[in-house]
Amino acid sequence: MSSNAADLGIFENLAEDYGNRKAEEKEVSLSLNEYLELCKTDKSAYASAAQRLLKAIGEPKIVDTSMDPQLRQVFSNRKIPVYDAFKDFYGMEDTISQVMAFLRSAAQGLEEGKQVLYLLGPVGSAKSSLAERLKDLMEEEPFYTLAVEVEGPNGEKVMEYSPVNENVFGLFSALPKRKDGKTWAEVVEATYKVPQRQMKHFASPWLVQKLEEFGNDITKFKVVQRYPNRLKQIAISKTEPGDENNQDISALVGKVDIRKLEDFPQNDPRSYSFSGGLCTGNRGLMEFVEMFKAPIKVLHPLLTATQEGNFNGTEAIGAIPFDGIILAHSNESEWDKFRNNKENEAFIARTQIIRVPYTLRVSQELEIYKKLIRLSELADAPCAPGTFEMAAEFAVLSRLVEPENSDVVAKMKVYDGQNIKDKNPKAKPIEEYRKAAEGKNEGMWGVDTRFMFKTLSQTFNFTAQEGGEIAADPIHLMYVLEDRIRKEQLPKEKTDKYIGFIDTHMRPKYREFIGKEIMTAYVESFGEFGQNVFDRYIKYAENWLESNDYRDPETGKLFSRDALEKELEKIEKPAGVVNSKDFRNEVVRFVLNARAKNNGQNPDWRSYEKLKDVIEKSVTKNAEEMLPVISYGPKGDAEAQKKHESFVERMMKKHYTPMQVRRAVEFYLDK
């Protein structure tokens, strides 16, 4: 296929997808009677914002954490809901569950429906990302609102929508009272099966004016289906705090349009611009960024909007209805300042706090970095093993309350669901760590994800300015991290603490890790060497366990049981094997099972991790033995050079660049 044909296919697909979406969102226009008939069979026709958002999110998958060794420890065997809509919000299961509980209660008409959903968390804890996702989801489900047909600029009929996304049932609140003493809500419920609680809406100034204009003829109104749209400011709005001196409530409630004062008086709804966040966000979601940075006078409309379902504009035009979700977020310092002012008690009572802490699980922090890199041009840049893991461990360590009678690294591993009791007897159960950290806001402070992502970005570009490769490895990460910490001008105590993590945890751990990587590549660079050691060990162990003497078929040398013991110990002792008899039994049993499935052949020497480690350590008892192969510089002969090149190739297969291999070797040898 030519490139032009391929491009045409792309554009055809785009056009088709766009057309399908437009068809889905095509405006449905109904008469009032048709709409009420629809309400009989379709509850979504009058669903609230919270109900529509819940539908868009969908039902969760229930995960039984008792079935997963890692999750079992983190969640104490609980069953947890996991939502596909939030699958890339790593380590936020508890926060998502609280948001869903709020929406569920609001959808049921409970008190949460009259409160501000307030996300409280430190910088970079994904508050804004969560808000954006909720707005994305809000766009998926339509709502019904009132509109009227008017004459367009060219004499054509066009639709004039309610400027505040009018709830259809607000129409009935503006009608004269019935003579039979029944309320309109009772009549609609009896006739169309709409619960009376769904009728608790009243008319906007726009609707009241239109009814006057139509002489209370409600048949002049149309009911239209619309989709929330943030770009068009339809049922989704965003408000940000402005300057203390010039921001007023118009950011929320709208203001008079001075261009229309030539035609209408100032108190006429037709001269009013319903442009405030509460107006355009009605029936959907209004996001208030850094809410408590706004002057207190700006927040007053929220009091009545949440509790009474209406608010006043800047002019004497009548109250404006609000039936949506108010979503706000800020960091803890702003909240603490606001909360400590007793004059703000009314706002505090109308706020549902949901904490959004940093994740304290290394495995989840790691996934965040992978996602951020995946979305950047660094997605295909080389990244040496252990880089992201090291960054994630540093970030989590900085967020933990240091425990007594246990080290913080052990706590970090336990929080991630690792079982380390056998390796670290001082490690505590996860519940004990959590209880000791109560009241200390663990996860609400420490290094933020943005700081670490910038650190990773600088690590990838560490040598780029000098014409070097764009690649990341733990060695450069440690250098960049230490440099950034010192330049941040943090308090000395915090600087020393962070540098301590690098010196006492990251460097020693990486030296051990890269040593193992080098050892493995070194052994494998000898081709069949590792397999030969494996086969010989198994033969010796089999005969030793059976108390047999063994004659080597190639050399004819006879090994007594004592001689076999000495040969086996040559391999076992460098690896620190303690109970040799049990170890030999275990290994031989594994090999016998493998032979039964492999036509009597021994398995690959790397197939059994425990023996693989023993062979590697026995072959690489010290760096001096590896030095001629792994080190850089002139080689004594062609054979040595060939082994070195084989070693480098094997390291590259482990996802190291040639420069990273050299840097890793120099780091390992520089003890």
N, C-alpha and C positions, 0 to 999 in steps of 0.2 A: 504494500500500500504506500502511495506517495505521501509526503508530509502534508500536502494540501488536502488530500483525501482524509488523512488522519485528523487534521484540524477541523475539517468539515464535520466529521463524526462527533468531535468534542462539542462543537457549537450546536449541532443537531440535538445532542443529548441535553445540553444546557437549556436549549429552547423547550425541549420536551418536559424536562423537570420543572422549569419555570411555569410552563403552561399547566402542568398538573397541579402545582401549588396554587396558581391563580384560580384554577377550577375549584379546588377545595375551598378557597377563601372567597369564592364568588358570592357577592352580596345576595342574601336571601331576603326578599321583601314580602311581608305578610300583612294582612289586615289584622285589626285587633282581635276579631273573632277567630281567625285562623290561628293566631298565636295562642289564644286561650284553649282552643281545641288541642293544639300541640302539647300544651302543658298537662293535659289529661294523661298522656302516654309517655311523655319524655320529661323526666325530672331535670335533666340538664338544661332545659329551656329556661329555667328560673334559678339555676345554680348560682351560689355566691362565689366570690373570688377564691375563697379558701377551698370550696368544693371543686371548682374547676382546676385549681392548681394541684390538688390531690389526685384528680383523675389524670392529669398530664404526667405526674410523677409515676403513677402506676403502683401496682402491688409489689411488695418486697419478696425477695427470696429469703426464707428463714434458714439460717446456718446454725447447725448444732455444733457449737465449738468443742463439745466434749469428744468429738470424733477427730479432731486435729490436735496433735501434740503441742504445737506452738500456740494456737488460738485458745486451747484449753486453759493454759496458764494465764494468758492475758485477760480473758473474759470469765474466768472462774466457772467454766462449764455451762455458761448461760447460752440460751438460744438468742441469736441477734438477727434483726432484719437488715438485709442488704439490698439497696435500691440501685438498679441499673442506671438510673438518671444521675447518680452521684458516684459512679464506679471509679472515677479518676480523682476523687477527693480522698487521698490516702491518709489512714490513721484518724479519720474523723467520724468513726461510727457513732460515738456517743453524742457528738454535736448534731449530726444528721438526725439521730433518733429524737433529740429534743425539739428540733425544728418540726419534724413530722408530728410529734405529739401536740405542739402548738397549733399547727394547721388543722389537725384532726378535731381538736376541741373547738377551734374557731368555726369549722365547718358544721359542727353540731349545734352552733348557736350559743355556746357557753361564753364565759367571761373573756376568754382569750380573744374572741372576736371583737372585743372593745379595747384591746391593748396594742401597744407598739411592740413589734417583734424586734428586739434589740440585740445585735450581735456584738459581744464584747470580747476583745482579744488584743494581743500585742501586734506590733507592726509586722506585716508579712505572714499572718496566720491564716490567710485565705478568706477573710471576711468579705472583701470585695468580690472575689471569685465566686463565692457562694451566692452573693446577691445577684451577680450576673447570670448564674445558672438558673436561679429562681425566675428571673425575668425571661430567660430563654423559654423556660417551661410554661410560663404564663401565656406566651404567644401561641401555644398549641391548641388551646380550647377557646371556642367562640362564645360570645355573650349576645344577648338581645337588648336592643335599646330603641328609643323612640326617634322618629324623624318625620319631617313633613315635606311635601313636594312644593317647590317654589319655582319661580320663573328665573332662568339663567340670563346671562348677559346678552345672549343672542335670541332670546325668546323661547328657548327650549326648557323642558321640565328637568330640574335637577333636585337632588335630595339634600335637604338641610338637616343635619344630624343634631341631636341634643349636644350642646357643647360640654356637658358634664356626663356624657354616656348614660343618660337617664334610665333608671330602672322603670320598666313598663308599669309596674304596680304603683309607682308614684302618681300615676294618672288618677287612680281611684281616690287618693287622699285629697285631691283638689276638686273633686266633684261635690255638688251639694249633698247634704245628708238625705238619706232615704226617708220617705214618709211612713213606711211600715215599721220604723224603729230599728231595723236590722242594719248592721254595718256592711259596707261593700266587701270587706274581708270575709264576713260570714257567707255572703252570697257567692263569692268567687270560690270559696272552699267547697260549698255544697254543690255547686254546678260543675266546677272544673278540677276539683280534687287538689287544689293548691293550698298547702297548710297556711293558716293565718299568720304564723310567724314570718313567712316569706313576704307578707303583705305590708310589713312595717316599714314602709318607705313613704316619703312625701315629695311633693312636686318642687322642682327647681324654679327659680324666677323665670327662666326661659319657658318652661312648660305653662306656668300660670299666665304669662303674657300671651302664649299661643292659644290657650283655652279662651281667654277674653276675646282674642281676635276671631276665633271660630264660633263664638257664641255657645261655648261648652259642647260643640259638636265633636265628639271623640272619634267619629268615623273619619275625620280629616287626617288622623294620625296613622302613620305606618309603623310597623314593628320590623326592624332590620337586624339581621345577624351580622355582627362584625367580629373581626379577630383583633385582639390586642396587638399593638405594634409599637415598639419603642422608637423606631425611626420616625414614625408619623405621630408620635405622642398620643396614641390611642390606648387608653386604659393602662398605660405604663409611663411613669414619669420619674425624673431624677432631680432632686433639689440639693444644692450645695450651700454651705454657709458663705456669706459674703462679709464685707467689711462692717465692723461694728457700727460705723457712723452712717452708712448709706443703705444697709439692707433693712427692709421692712416686711410686713406680713404679705405683701403682694406676691412674693416669691411662692407663697403657698396658696393664696386665695384669689389671685388675679387683681385686676384694677380697671379703672375706666379707660376706654379707648378715646382719646381726645379727638381723633379724626371723625368720630360719629356724633360728637356733641352738636354739630351743625344741624343734625336731623332729629336728634332725640334728647330729652332732658337727662341730666346726670343720674337721676334715680330710676331711669328706664333700663330694664335688662338688655335692651338692644344696643345700648351704648357701653355695655360692660364687656371687657375682654376676659373670658374665663380661661386664663392662661396659666394660673397657678398650679403648683404640683398636685394639690388636693383635687383640683378640677379635672385636669387631664389624666390623673391617675385613678380617678373614681372608677369603681367596678373592676379594678385590677390591682396593680401594685405601685405604690409610691415609695421610692428609695430616697432616704434622707442621709446623705454622706456626712460623716463627722457631725452628727446632729447637735451635740452639746457644745460645739464651737460657735454655734449660731447665737445671736443675742436672745435673751429670754423672751423679749417681746415678740420675736418671730415665731416662737413655739406655741404661743397661746391658742391659735386655731386648732392645734392638735388635741387640746383638752376636750372640746365639744365634738370634734370630728370622730374621736374614738368612742366616747361614752354616749353621745346623743345621736350620732350618725348625721350630723350637719355642722356647718360653720358659717360664720358671717363674712361677707365680702367687705371691701373697703367703702362701698356706697350703700345707701339705704334701699337695697333691692330685694330684701328677703333672704332667708337662710338658704344655703346651698347644700344639697345632700351629699353624703359620703358613705359609700359602702364598699370599701376595699381593704387592702392590707397595707399597713405602713411598716416599712422595713428600714431600720436605722442601724448604724454601726459606728464605732469609734474605739479608741484604745482606752486602757484602764485609767490612765492619769486624768483624762477628761471626764470620765465617769465618776471617779472618786471626788474630783473637784465639784462636780454638779451635785452629787449625792450628799456631800457634807454641808450643803447650803439648805437649811431647814425651809426656806421659802419655796423650794422646788418639790415639796412633798407630793403635791397633786400630780406632777409629771411622773415622779418615781412610782406612784401607785398605778399609773397607767402604762407601765413599762414591764415587759416580760424579758428578763435577762437570760440570754443563752451564751455561755462562755465558748469561745473558739480559741483554745490554747494551741501552742505548737505540739506536734506529735512527739511523744516520748519513746517511740518505737523505731529503732534504727532501720529495720526492713522497710517501713513505710516512708521514712525520710528519704531513703535511698530511691524509692520509686518516684518521689517528687522531683528529684534532680534528673532522673532519667527522662521524665516527661518534659521538663523544661528544656533539656538539651535536645530532645527529639523534635521540639518545635522551633529550633534555631538552626542556623547554618552550620553548627558544629555537630549536627546529627551523624555525619559520616566521618568526622575527624577521629583519628586513632585515640583510644583511651586505654591506658594500661590497666590490667586487673588490679583491683583494690582501691582505685582512685575514689570512686563514688562512695564506697563503703567507709573509707577513712573520713571523708567529708561528713558523712551522715553521723558517724560515731562522735566526731568532735562537736557537731551541733547539738546532739542529744545530751552529751556530757555537760555542756554549758547550761542546760535547762534543768538539771536535776538537783534536788536538795541532797547534799552529801550526807550519807547515813552514818550513824554511830556503830562501832564494832563491825564494820563491813566497809569494803572499798566501793567507790562510786562506779567503777568499771563493772563489778559484779552486779550492781543494781541495774546498770544499763542493759546487761545481758538478760537479766531476769525480766525486766520490763518488756523485752522483745520476745518473751516466750521461750527463752532457752533454758534447758534444764542443766544446771552447772553444779549441782550438789556434790557429785562425785569428784569434780575437779577443784572446787572451792568450798571447803566445809564452812567457811564464814558467811557464805551467801544466805540471805534470808528469804522466806516466802514473799511473794509479791504483795500479799495483803499487809504484811508487817512493814514493808517499805512504804506503801501508800499511807498507812495509818500514821507513821512517823512524819510524813510530809504534809499532813492535814493542816490547813490554815496558813500554809506558806506559799500558796499560789504556784505550785509546781507546774511548769509548762506555760506560764504566763510571762516569763522573762527568759533571758538567755540570748544566744545568737539566733537571729532570724533567718528564714529561708532565703530572703533576698541577699543578705550579706554573704551567705554561703554560695549562692548562685554566681554572684559577682566574683567571688574568690575562684570558683571553678572556671569562669570565663577568662580571668587573668591567667590562670594556670594553663589553659589551652593555648593562650597567645603569649606565653612567657618568652619564647625565643622568636616569635613571628616578626617583631620589629627589626631584628638583626638578620632577617632573611632565613631564619630557621623554620622548622616544621611547626604546623599548628596541631598540637597533640598535648595530651594531659597524662601525667603520671603522679604517683604519690610523693615522689621526691620533690618535684616542683610545687606540688600542692602544699607541702609542709613549709617550704620556703616562702611562698606567697602568703600563706595564712599567718605565719609569724610576722612577716613584714607589715601586713594590714593591721594586725592586732597592735603592734607598737605605734603605728601611725594614727590609730583611732583616738589616742589620748584618753584612754579609759582610766578609771581609778586604778592606782597601783595594785591594789588587792586583786582586782579582776584581771588585770594584765598578767600578773604572776600566776594566777589560777589557770588562765588559758594557755600560757606558755608552758605551764607544768603539764597540761594534757598532752602537748606535743612531745615534750622531752621524756615524760615518764610512761606514756602509753603508746602514742602513735609511732615514734621512732623505733622503740624496741619491738613492737608488734610487727612493724613492716620489715625490720631486719630479719625476724624469724620467718615471715611470709616469703620474702624474696629469696631467702636462703633455701627454702624448700623448693621454690620455683627453679632456682639455679641448679640445685642438686638433681632434681628430676630431669631437667634438660641435659645435664652433664652425664648422668647414667645412660639416658636414652641415646646420647650421641655416640655411644660405643656399639650401636646396633644390637647385636644379639647378646651383649654382655649381661644385661639384666635377666634375660630369659635363662641363660646358662646358670647364673647364680641360683635362680629360682628352682630350676630342675634339679640341680645338685643338692640344694637344701632339702627338697622333698624326698629325694632318694635316701639321703642320710637319715632324715627324721623317721621315715617308714621303717628302716632297718633297726634304728635305735629303739623305737617303740616295740618292735617285735623281738628285741634282744638278740638280733642276728649280727654276725660279722658281715662286712660288705667288701667285695672285691671290685675295684674299678675296672670295667671291661676294656677301657682304652689303655690304661697304664699297667694293669695287672696288680696294682698295689692293694694289699689286704688291710682293711680297717677293722680293728676290734671295736667292741661297744664303747670302750673308754676313748679310743681314737675318734670315733664318730662324735662323741660328746664334745671333744675339744674342737673339732671342725665346726660343729653347730654353734658352739659358743663364740667362735670367731665372727660369726654373722650376727648373733643375738646380742652380745654384750654392748657393742657400740650403740645399739638402739635402745638399750636400757630395759630389755625384756627381763622381768622379775621371775615369774613362775614359768620356767622354760618347759616343763612337762606339759602343763595345761595348754600352753601356746602351741607346742608341737602337735598335740592331739587335735586341737581346733583346726590348725592349718591342714593337716593330713586329711581330716574328715571332709573339709571343704573340697580338696583336690580330688578325693575319691568320688565324691558326688558329681564333680564336674567331668571327670573322665567317663563316668557312666553315660553322660549325655553327649560325649564328644569322641565316640569311638576309641576310647582308651587313651586319648591324647591329653597331655597336661594343658590346663588353661593358660591364657596369656599371663605373664608375671605381674601385670598391673591390675588383674581382675580381682584380687583380694587385697583390700586397702591396707590391712594390718601388716601383711608380709611385704607388700610393696614399700611401706614406710621403713620396715626393718632393713630391706635390701639397700634402699637409698642411703640410709644412715651408716650402714656397714661399709659401703663403698666410699662414702664421703666423710670419713672420720674427722678430717680437718681440712681447712681451706687450702693448706699447702699442697695437698695431693691434687686438688682441682686446679690450682693456679696455672700450670702450663697450658691447660685447655681453655679455661674461661677468661684468663687475663688478656689484655690487649698489648700490642707491641710485637717486636720481631720474634719469630718462632725458630726453634733450633733446626727443624727439618720440615719437609713437605707433609709428612704424616701428622705432625703436631698442628700444622696450619689447617689440614683437612679436618681434624677433630674440632678445632676451634670454630671453623665455618659451619660444621654440622651442629655444634652447640648453639650458635647464633640462629641458625635456621629453625631449630626446635623452639627456641625462645620466641621467635617471630610467629610460629604457629600458635603460641599461647597469647597472641595479640599484643606483642611488643614491637615497636619500630626498632630498626638497628641502633638509632641514637639512644633509645630508652634501654636497650639491652646493655649498652656500654655504661650508661649512667647507673643502672641497677647493679652491675658487677662492681663498679667503683665504690658505690655506697656500701655494698656487702663486705668488700675487702677492707674498707676504711673503718676498722673497729678501734 
